[in-house]
Amino acid sequence: MNRLIGYPDWIKDDEELNDYYKNYVFDSGKYFENYLQCEKEETQRNFEYFRKPVDKLMWVTGPAIFNANYNPRTNSINLPAGILQSLFYHKDSPHYLNFGGMGMFIGHEITHGFDDIGRQFDKDGNLKQWWTDESIEAFVGRAQCIVDQYDKYNMDECNMTLNGVHTQGENIADNGGLKEAYRSYRKMVDETMDGEELRLPGIGLTQDQMLFVNFAQIWCSKYTEQGARHAILAGGHSPGRYRVEGSISNLPEFAKVFNCPASSPMNPDKKCTVW
């Protein structure tokens, strides 16, 4: 996969940056006209791409965006500078916090390459079947477990159940991303570090527990009834609470780290696994 992290190199080149924005002439008193100008320039730039070779390292979002994404058509993950901050990442944070935040995000975007949409594109971004029929059948069966699991979650704010079909790609990516982040952290500690990192003082949780706590913190959210209804009907992601509960309840390592009793909500007998 191609990796677009932070910002494109050309943004540090004053000459190239000025050339990129040379046609933008703004008026502080004409907000709507400024917006139309941006739309016009962006559309014109997109038309120009029709006659150029595909640049698979081209940024389609600005570096200040607080988000991350995977593009199956270029087989690339994008982690803009805007999201490279706490609680997701900080250079001075313990690794277990960074793995629970940004590590999970990286795993999430990688897993998108193998979800219900990403699996349809090959390594070059071409829309083609590159899996065997047996692999596809096995994937659909595992994905259905995720669909059924999230279909059962009921959001109290609006008394509606989630749409497991509509959100399956994001749910698969959440489950895969958390598993990859935790196992990557343990591999780093076991193979490259001289023992465990120091614990955060005064909290009383282990390093592994804090990884999961930081993962959960990034999805803290509050909804009105209308907002909850909109999130379920129109959102491609499950609401934050269920992104957390769905992922950790499927991960045996979480139940072990927190000593969750067998058959409890966070350690159910049936666990869904796609990757």
Backbone as CSV, one residue per row, in Angstrom:
resi,resn,N_x,N_y,N_z,CA_x,CA_y,CA_z,C_x,C_y,C_z
1,MET,0.831,-1.201,0.000,0.000,0.000,0.000,0.864,1.248,0.000
2,ASN,0.407,2.262,-0.735,1.069,3.554,-0.677,0.722,4.249,0.638
3,ARG,1.630,5.034,1.167,1.422,5.706,2.450,1.578,7.213,2.278
4,LEU,0.528,7.942,2.575,0.543,9.407,2.514,0.385,9.920,3.935
5,ILE,1.453,10.385,4.536,1.469,10.721,5.953,1.893,12.171,6.162
6,GLY,1.117,12.889,6.966,1.452,14.268,7.314,0.988,15.264,6.283
7,TYR,1.796,15.440,5.224,1.487,16.421,4.187,2.343,16.104,2.962
8,PRO,1.910,16.560,1.774,2.717,16.326,0.562,3.995,17.154,0.596
9,ASP,5.049,16.634,-0.002,6.342,17.320,0.015,6.272,18.693,-0.644
10,TRP,5.446,18.839,-1.693,5.434,20.092,-2.443,4.900,21.264,-1.627
11,ILE,4.241,20.987,-0.522,3.659,22.076,0.256,4.750,22.952,0.894
12,LYS,5.977,22.450,0.952,7.098,23.229,1.494,7.812,24.053,0.422
13,ASP,7.407,23.870,-0.828,8.020,24.588,-1.940,7.177,25.820,-2.233
14,ASP,7.693,27.014,-1.892,6.920,28.243,-2.061,6.493,28.468,-3.510
15,GLU,7.378,28.172,-4.442,7.060,28.389,-5.854,5.920,27.480,-6.300
16,GLU,5.986,26.228,-5.922,4.934,25.287,-6.305,3.630,25.596,-5.582
17,LEU,3.733,26.028,-4.334,2.541,26.372,-3.563,1.845,27.594,-4.162
18,ASN,2.619,28.604,-4.546,2.036,29.790,-5.165,1.397,29.465,-6.509
19,ASP,2.017,28.566,-7.245,1.459,28.175,-8.544,0.127,27.452,-8.362
20,TYR,0.035,26.646,-7.302,-1.203,25.896,-7.035,-2.368,26.835,-6.761
21,TYR,-2.091,27.945,-6.078,-3.164,28.867,-5.681,-3.210,30.151,-6.517
22,LYS,-2.532,30.172,-7.647,-2.401,31.411,-8.419,-3.738,31.951,-8.929
23,ASN,-4.718,31.092,-9.147,-6.007,31.537,-9.694,-7.032,31.893,-8.622
24,TYR,-6.641,31.764,-7.372,-7.570,32.079,-6.282,-7.411,33.558,-5.889
25,VAL,-8.455,34.336,-6.109,-8.464,35.743,-5.713,-9.702,35.970,-4.854
26,PHE,-9.498,36.134,-3.554,-10.623,36.181,-2.622,-10.976,37.611,-2.218
27,ASP,-12.231,37.781,-1.838,-12.740,39.048,-1.326,-13.346,38.758,0.042
28,SER,-12.841,39.403,1.084,-13.290,39.116,2.453,-14.778,39.388,2.655
29,GLY,-15.390,40.161,1.769,-16.809,40.467,1.919,-17.715,39.611,1.063
30,LYS,-17.143,38.639,0.355,-17.950,37.805,-0.558,-17.692,36.328,-0.280
31,TYR,-18.225,35.862,0.826,-17.976,34.470,1.239,-18.499,33.480,0.205
32,PHE,-19.755,33.677,-0.234,-20.359,32.719,-1.162,-19.602,32.689,-2.492
33,GLU,-19.226,33.867,-3.007,-18.468,33.925,-4.249,-17.106,33.251,-4.092
34,ASN,-16.494,33.407,-2.918,-15.219,32.734,-2.658,-15.395,31.218,-2.709
35,TYR,-16.499,30.758,-2.132,-16.782,29.318,-2.134,-16.954,28.803,-3.563
36,LEU,-17.715,29.540,-4.379,-17.919,29.130,-5.766,-16.608,29.099,-6.534
37,GLN,-15.737,30.047,-6.238,-14.447,30.066,-6.906,-13.630,28.817,-6.563
38,CYS,-13.660,28.430,-5.299,-12.958,27.205,-4.879,-13.516,25.987,-5.611
39,GLU,-14.844,25.913,-5.699,-15.475,24.793,-6.394,-15.099,24.783,-7.873
40,LYS,-15.084,25.949,-8.485,-14.733,26.046,-9.899,-13.298,25.591,-10.140
41,GLU,-12.357,26.069,-9.320,-10.958,25.705,-9.497,-10.738,24.209,-9.267
42,GLU,-11.414,23.664,-8.262,-11.273,22.239,-7.973,-11.826,21.402,-9.121
43,THR,-12.963,21.818,-9.681,-13.552,21.095,-10.814,-12.643,21.153,-12.030
44,GLN,-12.098,22.337,-12.308,-11.184,22.491,-13.440,-9.949,21.620,-13.271
45,ARG,-9.418,21.581,-12.057,-8.239,20.755,-11.802,-8.557,19.275,-12.013
46,ASN,-9.746,18.852,-11.584,-10.141,17.460,-11.784,-10.275,17.125,-13.261
47,PHE,-10.803,18.059,-14.075,-10.904,17.824,-15.516,-9.518,17.644,-16.139
48,GLU,-8.550,18.390,-15.656,-7.201,18.309,-16.202,-6.564,16.938,-15.959
49,TYR,-7.005,16.249,-14.915,-6.450,14.931,-14.623,-6.822,13.900,-15.685
50,PHE,-7.875,14.171,-16.468,-8.317,13.207,-17.471,-7.237,12.911,-18.495
51,ARG,-6.374,13.854,-18.770,-5.349,13.699,-19.803,-3.968,13.433,-19.215
52,LYS,-3.911,13.106,-17.957,-2.631,12.861,-17.306,-2.584,11.436,-16.748
53,PRO,-1.394,10.867,-16.650,-1.269,9.546,-16.005,-1.724,9.628,-14.543
54,VAL,-2.243,8.538,-14.042,-2.719,8.511,-12.658,-1.536,8.634,-11.698
55,ASP,-1.644,9.592,-10.799,-0.618,9.787,-9.775,-1.130,9.147,-8.489
56,LYS,-0.600,7.978,-8.164,-1.100,7.241,-7.008,-0.590,7.800,-5.677
57,LEU,0.285,8.781,-5.756,0.770,9.436,-4.535,0.197,10.843,-4.386
58,MET,-0.828,11.139,-5.169,-1.435,12.465,-5.098,-2.365,12.556,-3.892
59,TRP,-2.247,13.666,-3.174,-3.110,13.907,-2.023,-4.468,14.427,-2.499
60,VAL,-5.534,13.823,-1.997,-6.885,14.278,-2.341,-7.530,15.012,-1.172
61,THR,-6.849,15.081,-0.036,-7.317,15.846,1.119,-6.197,16.769,1.587
62,GLY,-6.550,17.832,2.266,-5.550,18.741,2.799,-4.920,18.187,4.065
63,PRO,-3.719,18.639,4.408,-3.020,18.133,5.597,-3.680,18.519,6.907
64,ALA,-4.550,19.536,6.909,-5.186,19.965,8.156,-6.447,19.169,8.481
65,ILE,-6.795,18.214,7.642,-8.016,17.424,7.843,-7.871,16.517,9.058
66,PHE,-8.896,16.531,9.912,-8.883,15.666,11.102,-9.605,14.363,10.763
67,ASN,-8.925,13.543,9.973,-9.511,12.289,9.527,-8.398,11.446,8.929
68,ALA,-8.726,10.224,8.575,-7.811,9.349,7.851,-8.658,8.556,6.869
69,ASN,-8.040,8.028,5.818,-8.837,7.270,4.857,-7.982,6.286,4.088
70,TYR,-8.677,5.352,3.438,-8.054,4.404,2.515,-8.713,4.578,1.158
71,ASN,-7.921,4.679,0.105,-8.430,4.827,-1.252,-8.135,3.544,-2.025
72,PRO,-9.160,2.725,-2.314,-8.902,1.458,-3.014,-8.417,1.651,-4.442
73,ARG,-8.744,2.796,-5.052,-8.370,3.028,-6.451,-6.893,3.353,-6.612
74,THR,-6.256,3.779,-5.550,-4.808,3.999,-5.577,-4.098,3.082,-4.584
75,ASN,-4.869,2.283,-3.877,-4.335,1.380,-2.853,-3.419,2.142,-1.903
76,SER,-3.965,3.188,-1.284,-3.151,4.039,-0.419,-3.908,4.408,0.849
77,ILE,-3.153,4.546,1.940,-3.723,5.048,3.179,-3.217,6.465,3.391
78,ASN,-4.102,7.320,3.904,-3.795,8.736,4.074,-3.972,9.113,5.534
79,LEU,-2.894,9.589,6.163,-2.922,10.019,7.555,-2.458,11.472,7.622
80,PRO,-3.372,12.431,7.439,-2.982,13.847,7.413,-2.458,14.322,8.762
81,ALA,-1.722,15.435,8.728,-1.150,16.006,9.942,-2.236,16.355,10.956
82,GLY,-3.428,16.692,10.466,-4.501,17.106,11.356,-4.909,16.067,12.375
83,ILE,-4.702,14.792,12.062,-5.101,13.745,13.000,-3.918,13.195,13.795
84,LEU,-2.717,13.643,13.475,-1.530,13.163,14.182,-1.320,13.975,15.457
85,GLN,-2.283,13.893,16.361,-2.242,14.620,17.623,-3.003,13.793,18.664
86,SER,-2.851,14.165,19.923,-3.549,13.444,20.988,-5.058,13.618,20.804
87,LEU,-5.827,12.611,21.122,-5.488,11.375,21.780,-4.973,10.288,20.836
88,PHE,-4.867,10.615,19.573,-4.471,9.618,18.599,-2.970,9.361,18.620
89,TYR,-2.201,10.448,18.681,-0.750,10.284,18.626,-0.064,11.509,19.222
90,HIS,1.006,11.251,19.953,1.913,12.316,20.378,3.293,11.708,20.540
91,LYS,4.281,12.423,20.069,5.639,11.874,20.072,6.145,11.566,21.470
92,ASP,5.610,12.233,22.509,6.073,12.012,23.875,5.176,11.050,24.665
93,SER,4.112,10.550,24.035,3.217,9.619,24.729,3.826,8.224,24.789
94,PRO,3.493,7.441,25.805,3.935,6.036,25.817,3.423,5.319,24.577
95,HIS,4.146,4.331,24.152,3.758,3.597,22.947,2.369,2.986,23.084
96,TYR,2.024,2.534,24.291,0.727,1.862,24.413,-0.431,2.816,24.157
97,LEU,-0.254,4.118,24.439,-1.303,5.074,24.105,-1.341,5.325,22.598
98,ASN,-0.170,5.477,21.996,-0.121,5.723,20.555,-0.646,4.531,19.753
99,PHE,-0.370,3.330,20.219,-0.882,2.156,19.507,-2.395,2.034,19.664
100,GLY,-2.918,2.399,20.836,-4.361,2.363,21.035,-5.084,3.428,20.244
101,GLY,-4.388,4.514,19.914,-4.982,5.594,19.133,-4.614,5.483,17.665
102,MET,-3.463,6.029,17.293,-3.075,6.043,15.888,-2.778,4.653,15.353
103,GLY,-2.244,3.775,16.208,-1.979,2.412,15.755,-3.249,1.721,15.295
104,MET,-4.327,1.921,16.060,-5.608,1.348,15.658,-6.086,1.975,14.361
105,PHE,-5.877,3.295,14.207,-6.303,3.972,12.981,-5.555,3.424,11.768
106,ILE,-4.253,3.224,11.905,-3.467,2.674,10.795,-3.971,1.282,10.433
107,GLY,-4.174,0.444,11.459,-4.708,-0.883,11.201,-6.084,-0.834,10.563
108,HIS,-6.903,0.123,11.008,-8.248,0.305,10.450,-8.170,0.593,8.954
109,GLU,-7.303,1.533,8.562,-7.219,1.901,7.148,-6.628,0.768,6.316
110,ILE,-5.657,0.057,6.851,-5.103,-1.103,6.135,-6.186,-2.140,5.912
111,THR,-6.983,-2.406,6.935,-8.027,-3.419,6.836,-9.083,-3.040,5.810
112,HIS,-9.279,-1.747,5.581,-10.228,-1.322,4.543,-9.853,-1.909,3.177
113,GLY,-8.591,-2.209,2.971,-8.186,-2.824,1.713,-8.716,-4.221,1.537
114,PHE,-9.278,-4.770,2.620,-9.767,-6.143,2.586,-11.176,-6.242,3.153
115,ASP,-11.933,-5.128,3.101,-13.320,-5.181,3.565,-14.236,-5.455,2.374
116,ASP,-15.530,-5.193,2.528,-16.479,-5.549,1.470,-16.256,-4.734,0.196
117,ILE,-15.643,-3.549,0.317,-15.334,-2.732,-0.860,-13.896,-2.941,-1.317
118,GLY,-12.959,-2.811,-0.380,-11.546,-2.894,-0.737,-11.143,-4.208,-1.371
119,ARG,-11.794,-5.294,-0.987,-11.422,-6.602,-1.534,-11.699,-6.700,-3.038
120,GLN,-12.501,-5.778,-3.568,-12.853,-5.819,-4.986,-11.802,-5.158,-5.875
121,PHE,-10.807,-4.493,-5.257,-9.749,-3.814,-6.003,-8.417,-4.518,-5.769
122,ASP,-7.631,-4.676,-6.826,-6.342,-5.345,-6.673,-5.271,-4.358,-6.198
123,LYS,-4.023,-4.814,-6.142,-2.941,-3.991,-5.580,-2.662,-2.737,-6.404
124,ASP,-3.082,-2.743,-7.671,-2.881,-1.587,-8.538,-4.096,-0.678,-8.585
125,GLY,-5.124,-0.994,-7.792,-6.318,-0.164,-7.764,-7.326,-0.478,-8.852
126,ASN,-7.134,-1.588,-9.553,-8.068,-1.965,-10.606,-9.239,-2.754,-10.037
127,LEU,-10.427,-2.491,-10.558,-11.620,-3.203,-10.116,-11.639,-4.571,-10.779
128,LYS,-11.242,-5.597,-10.047,-11.198,-6.949,-10.596,-11.241,-7.961,-9.457
129,GLN,-11.710,-9.136,-9.764,-11.734,-10.211,-8.757,-10.354,-10.858,-8.710
130,TRP,-9.668,-10.680,-7.596,-8.348,-11.266,-7.440,-8.328,-12.320,-6.336
131,TRP,-9.486,-12.519,-5.674,-9.635,-13.606,-4.714,-10.249,-14.814,-5.410
132,THR,-10.009,-15.982,-4.849,-10.682,-17.177,-5.346,-12.136,-17.164,-4.892
133,ASP,-12.966,-17.954,-5.564,-14.371,-18.043,-5.177,-14.499,-18.563,-3.748
134,GLU,-13.606,-19.477,-3.369,-13.655,-20.033,-2.009,-13.336,-18.962,-0.973
135,SER,-12.366,-18.095,-1.276,-12.016,-17.020,-0.346,-13.174,-16.040,-0.186
136,ILE,-13.816,-15.715,-1.300,-14.949,-14.791,-1.247,-16.081,-15.378,-0.423
137,GLU,-16.360,-16.647,-0.622,-17.429,-17.301,0.134,-17.122,-17.297,1.632
138,ALA,-15.876,-17.583,1.981,-15.486,-17.583,3.395,-15.575,-16.185,3.978
139,PHE,-15.155,-15.168,3.198,-15.228,-13.787,3.663,-16.670,-13.379,3.924
140,VAL,-17.561,-13.671,2.977,-18.968,-13.288,3.128,-19.564,-13.916,4.379
141,GLY,-19.193,-15.166,4.658,-19.692,-15.823,5.862,-19.212,-15.152,7.130
142,ARG,-17.946,-14.790,7.171,-17.413,-14.107,8.356,-17.980,-12.697,8.490
143,ALA,-18.123,-12.015,7.360,-18.673,-10.667,7.396,-20.117,-10.679,7.883
144,GLN,-20.860,-11.726,7.561,-22.253,-11.807,7.999,-22.348,-11.870,9.510
145,CYS,-21.365,-12.488,10.146,-21.337,-12.523,11.615,-21.246,-11.107,12.171
146,ILE,-20.392,-10.273,11.554,-20.276,-8.872,11.962,-21.586,-8.134,11.724
147,VAL,-22.195,-8.352,10.578,-23.468,-7.704,10.252,-24.511,-8.036,11.301
148,ASP,-24.636,-9.315,11.622,-25.641,-9.759,12.596,-25.360,-9.193,13.983
149,GLN,-24.077,-9.122,14.343,-23.701,-8.598,15.654,-24.146,-7.150,15.812
150,TYR,-23.811,-6.310,14.844,-24.127,-4.886,14.957,-25.599,-4.609,14.727
151,ASP,-26.279,-5.478,14.009,-27.729,-5.332,13.831,-28.473,-5.409,15.163
152,LYS,-27.866,-6.069,16.137,-28.533,-6.281,17.428,-28.322,-5.120,18.400
153,TYR,-27.383,-4.220,18.105,-27.153,-3.104,19.016,-28.291,-2.089,18.915
154,ASN,-28.853,-1.732,20.058,-29.932,-0.754,20.098,-29.426,0.533,20.749
155,MET,-29.619,1.664,20.067,-29.142,2.943,20.572,-30.242,3.598,21.396
156,ASP,-29.983,3.735,22.690,-31.021,4.220,23.607,-31.494,5.625,23.269
157,GLU,-30.594,6.466,22.761,-30.953,7.858,22.500,-32.146,8.000,21.558
158,CYS,-32.303,7.053,20.626,-33.416,7.137,19.675,-34.206,5.835,19.591
159,ASN,-33.811,4.854,20.421,-34.483,3.553,20.448,-34.546,2.917,19.057
160,MET,-33.396,2.920,18.383,-33.278,2.297,17.064,-32.093,1.339,17.067
161,THR,-32.206,0.278,16.290,-31.087,-0.648,16.137,-30.183,-0.175,15.006
162,LEU,-28.902,-0.531,15.099,-27.949,-0.136,14.072,-28.209,-0.888,12.771
163,ASN,-27.615,-0.383,11.705,-27.703,-1.020,10.397,-26.396,-1.747,10.116
164,GLY,-26.371,-3.032,10.401,-25.142,-3.806,10.273,-24.658,-3.960,8.848
165,VAL,-25.575,-3.946,7.884,-25.185,-4.060,6.481,-24.506,-2.775,6.016
166,HIS,-25.128,-1.653,6.333,-24.634,-0.362,5.863,-23.268,-0.022,6.463
167,THR,-23.011,-0.481,7.674,-21.772,-0.124,8.374,-20.741,-1.244,8.391
168,GLN,-20.975,-2.313,7.644,-20.110,-3.482,7.783,-18.659,-3.197,7.433
169,GLY,-18.395,-2.363,6.406,-17.009,-2.087,6.036,-16.251,-1.415,7.163
170,GLU,-16.875,-0.415,7.795,-16.225,0.283,8.901,-16.099,-0.623,10.126
171,ASN,-17.087,-1.457,10.368,-17.026,-2.365,11.516,-15.935,-3.411,11.331
172,ILE,-15.807,-3.922,10.117,-14.730,-4.880,9.824,-13.369,-4.203,10.034
173,ALA,-13.255,-2.953,9.577,-11.992,-2.223,9.726,-11.684,-1.931,11.191
174,ASP,-12.718,-1.593,11.991,-12.505,-1.358,13.424,-12.000,-2.613,14.115
175,ASN,-12.648,-3.732,13.839,-12.259,-4.987,14.480,-10.851,-5.405,14.076
176,GLY,-10.551,-5.312,12.790,-9.215,-5.669,12.326,-8.162,-4.701,12.829
177,GLY,-8.487,-3.406,12.823,-7.520,-2.400,13.243,-7.118,-2.528,14.695
178,LEU,-8.095,-2.792,15.567,-7.780,-2.941,16.991,-6.928,-4.175,17.232
179,LYS,-7.278,-5.258,16.582,-6.491,-6.492,16.741,-5.061,-6.284,16.258
180,GLU,-4.903,-5.632,15.101,-3.567,-5.402,14.557,-2.758,-4.461,15.456
181,ALA,-3.419,-3.442,16.011,-2.716,-2.495,16.875,-2.213,-3.186,18.143
182,TYR,-3.067,-3.979,18.775,-2.671,-4.631,20.019,-1.541,-5.637,19.775
183,ARG,-1.695,-6.454,18.745,-0.676,-7.471,18.484,0.639,-6.835,18.027
184,SER,0.545,-5.727,17.313,1.770,-5.020,16.904,2.494,-4.449,18.120
185,TYR,1.711,-3.910,19.054,2.328,-3.365,20.269,3.032,-4.467,21.061
186,ARG,2.354,-5.593,21.235,2.960,-6.689,21.990,4.213,-7.212,21.279
187,LYS,4.172,-7.263,19.961,5.337,-7.727,19.218,6.502,-6.768,19.397
188,MET,6.210,-5.462,19.394,7.267,-4.471,19.581,7.895,-4.608,20.964
189,VAL,7.053,-4.738,21.990,7.568,-4.863,23.357,8.400,-6.129,23.512
190,ASP,7.888,-7.239,22.998,8.546,-8.536,23.190,9.828,-8.679,22.383
191,GLU,9.893,-8.011,21.226,11.023,-8.256,20.330,12.032,-7.121,20.260
192,THR,11.622,-5.894,20.616,12.536,-4.765,20.407,12.786,-3.916,21.642
193,MET,12.069,-4.178,22.742,12.221,-3.339,23.928,12.777,-4.142,25.094
194,ASP,13.453,-3.440,25.981,14.028,-4.072,27.166,13.017,-3.998,28.309
195,GLY,11.982,-4.823,28.218,10.945,-4.840,29.240,9.815,-3.878,28.919
196,GLU,8.827,-3.852,29.810,7.641,-3.026,29.617,7.960,-1.539,29.839
197,GLU,7.177,-0.688,29.186,7.279,0.748,29.434,6.749,1.064,30.831
198,LEU,7.068,2.248,31.322,6.548,2.681,32.608,5.037,2.896,32.515
199,ARG,4.356,2.617,33.611,2.916,2.873,33.672,2.662,4.360,33.901
200,LEU,1.480,4.806,33.538,1.072,6.161,33.892,0.791,6.206,35.384
201,PRO,1.337,7.174,36.120,1.173,7.202,37.576,-0.248,7.553,37.993
202,GLY,-0.683,6.944,39.101,-1.950,7.310,39.719,-3.190,6.709,39.091
203,ILE,-3.026,5.927,38.013,-4.211,5.383,37.327,-4.487,3.946,37.739
204,GLY,-3.447,3.175,37.968,-3.640,1.810,38.435,-3.973,0.815,37.348
205,LEU,-3.702,1.152,36.093,-3.964,0.235,34.991,-2.655,-0.194,34.340
206,THR,-2.646,-1.401,33.800,-1.449,-1.897,33.131,-1.284,-1.234,31.769
207,GLN,-0.138,-1.483,31.166,0.129,-0.911,29.848,-0.878,-1.423,28.816
208,ASP,-1.140,-2.727,28.836,-2.093,-3.290,27.883,-3.497,-2.735,28.108
209,GLN,-3.882,-2.591,29.366,-5.195,-2.027,29.656,-5.310,-0.592,29.155
210,MET,-4.238,0.181,29.301,-4.271,1.572,28.859,-4.364,1.675,27.338
211,LEU,-3.822,0.699,26.626,-3.966,0.698,25.169,-5.447,0.655,24.798
212,PHE,-6.184,-0.226,25.457,-7.614,-0.345,25.158,-8.391,0.868,25.664
213,VAL,-7.974,1.426,26.792,-8.658,2.610,27.323,-8.495,3.785,26.359
214,ASN,-7.285,3.959,25.823,-7.082,5.062,24.892,-7.870,4.849,23.599
215,PHE,-7.957,3.604,23.155,-8.799,3.299,21.993,-10.235,3.713,22.265
216,ALA,-10.738,3.407,23.453,-12.126,3.736,23.782,-12.326,5.244,23.903
217,GLN,-11.322,5.940,24.462,-11.459,7.385,24.677,-11.684,8.161,23.382
218,ILE,-11.060,7.722,22.304,-11.148,8.496,21.074,-12.556,8.449,20.472
219,TRP,-13.394,7.543,20.949,-14.760,7.455,20.428,-15.792,7.954,21.423
220,CYS,-15.358,8.620,22.493,-16.327,9.210,23.419,-17.216,10.195,22.652
221,SER,-18.514,10.099,22.844,-19.438,10.946,22.082,-20.766,11.056,22.812
222,LYS,-21.539,12.067,22.436,-22.850,12.288,23.030,-23.802,12.692,21.919
223,TYR,-25.014,12.120,21.909,-25.965,12.348,20.826,-27.291,12.882,21.351
224,THR,-27.894,13.768,20.594,-29.305,14.068,20.792,-30.108,12.969,20.098
225,GLU,-31.398,12.941,20.323,-32.227,11.932,19.659,-32.132,12.076,18.136
226,GLN,-32.181,13.337,17.653,-32.125,13.565,16.215,-30.748,13.176,15.651
227,GLY,-29.701,13.517,16.407,-28.361,13.174,15.952,-28.143,11.671,15.895
228,ALA,-28.668,10.959,16.883,-28.544,9.503,16.906,-29.299,8.877,15.739
229,ARG,-30.488,9.398,15.472,-31.278,8.875,14.359,-30.555,9.097,13.024
230,HIS,-29.980,10.288,12.862,-29.253,10.586,11.635,-28.022,9.698,11.500
231,ALA,-27.317,9.458,12.611,-26.112,8.624,12.567,-26.439,7.213,12.093
232,ILE,-27.580,6.694,12.512,-27.963,5.334,12.133,-28.480,5.274,10.702
233,LEU,-29.284,6.250,10.318,-29.907,6.217,8.995,-28.957,6.630,7.872
234,ALA,-28.041,7.537,8.165,-27.209,8.101,7.099,-25.714,7.866,7.274
235,GLY,-25.276,7.469,8.458,-23.843,7.337,8.708,-23.275,6.017,8.215
236,GLY,-22.059,6.076,7.700,-21.377,4.850,7.279,-20.658,4.159,8.413
237,HIS,-20.517,4.858,9.563,-19.879,4.293,10.749,-20.938,3.998,11.809
238,SER,-20.669,3.037,12.645,-21.488,2.840,13.835,-21.198,3.974,14.808
239,PRO,-22.169,4.392,15.617,-21.897,5.399,16.653,-20.745,4.940,17.556
240,GLY,-20.032,5.920,18.138,-18.796,5.643,18.852,-18.857,4.531,19.874
241,ARG,-19.914,4.522,20.695,-20.012,3.501,21.745,-19.941,2.100,21.162
242,TYR,-20.586,1.896,20.036,-20.670,0.548,19.473,-19.445,0.205,18.640
243,ARG,-18.725,1.222,18.175,-17.434,0.958,17.557,-16.492,0.363,18.594
244,VAL,-16.631,0.816,19.831,-15.792,0.303,20.915,-16.283,-1.059,21.380
245,GLU,-17.547,-1.137,21.782,-18.068,-2.379,22.344,-18.002,-3.525,21.339
246,GLY,-18.306,-3.234,20.084,-18.281,-4.293,19.078,-16.895,-4.860,18.890
247,SER,-15.884,-3.989,18.835,-14.515,-4.431,18.568,-13.907,-5.183,19.750
248,ILE,-14.047,-4.608,20.957,-13.376,-5.238,22.095,-14.050,-6.537,22.508
249,SER,-15.358,-6.652,22.277,-16.050,-7.885,22.669,-15.677,-9.053,21.763
250,ASN,-15.119,-8.764,20.595,-14.685,-9.822,19.681,-13.234,-10.214,19.876
251,LEU,-12.523,-9.512,20.740,-11.082,-9.722,20.881,-10.760,-10.493,22.161
252,PRO,-10.335,-11.749,22.059,-10.021,-12.532,23.264,-8.965,-11.873,24.141
253,GLU,-8.019,-11.163,23.529,-6.966,-10.514,24.303,-7.525,-9.465,25.245
254,PHE,-8.593,-8.772,24.842,-9.204,-7.776,25.724,-9.782,-8.457,26.957
255,ALA,-10.518,-9.547,26.741,-11.119,-10.256,27.870,-10.047,-10.763,28.831
256,LYS,-8.919,-11.190,28.285,-7.829,-11.676,29.127,-7.198,-10.544,29.919
257,VAL,-6.953,-9.408,29.276,-6.303,-8.274,29.921,-7.145,-7.720,31.067
258,PHE,-8.468,-7.704,30.896,-9.354,-7.145,31.923,-10.068,-8.223,32.750
259,ASN,-9.703,-9.476,32.559,-10.295,-10.584,33.316,-11.824,-10.571,33.233
260,CYS,-12.358,-10.415,32.030,-13.814,-10.414,31.846,-14.359,-11.833,32.017
261,PRO,-15.392,-12.013,32.839,-15.969,-13.346,33.027,-16.482,-13.922,31.713
262,ALA,-16.411,-15.230,31.590,-16.950,-15.892,30.403,-18.439,-15.598,30.276
263,SER,-18.902,-15.434,29.059,-20.310,-15.175,28.733,-20.796,-13.799,29.191
264,SER,-19.864,-12.914,29.575,-20.245,-11.547,29.933,-20.355,-10.711,28.658
265,PRO,-20.970,-9.517,28.728,-21.132,-8.702,27.509,-19.823,-8.415,26.781
266,MET,-18.736,-8.211,27.534,-17.464,-7.923,26.885,-16.649,-9.182,26.594
267,ASN,-17.174,-10.339,26.924,-16.511,-11.609,26.628,-17.563,-12.652,26.251
268,PRO,-18.302,-12.401,25.163,-19.367,-13.326,24.775,-18.803,-14.651,24.279
269,ASP,-19.642,-15.678,24.355,-19.204,-17.005,23.870,-18.956,-16.971,22.368
270,LYS,-19.805,-16.275,21.623,-19.641,-16.191,20.179,-18.938,-14.884,19.843
271,LYS,-17.789,-14.993,19.203,-17.027,-13.824,18.784,-16.887,-13.848,17.263
272,CYS,-17.009,-12.678,16.661,-16.899,-12.560,15.212,-15.484,-12.164,14.814
273,THR,-14.950,-12.831,13.818,-13.604,-12.526,13.319,-13.605,-12.598,11.806
274,VAL,-13.207,-11.506,11.176,-13.021,-11.528,9.723,-11.550,-11.669,9.406
275,TRP,-10.716,-10.804,10.048,-9.266,-10.883,9.867,-8.598,-11.026,11.223
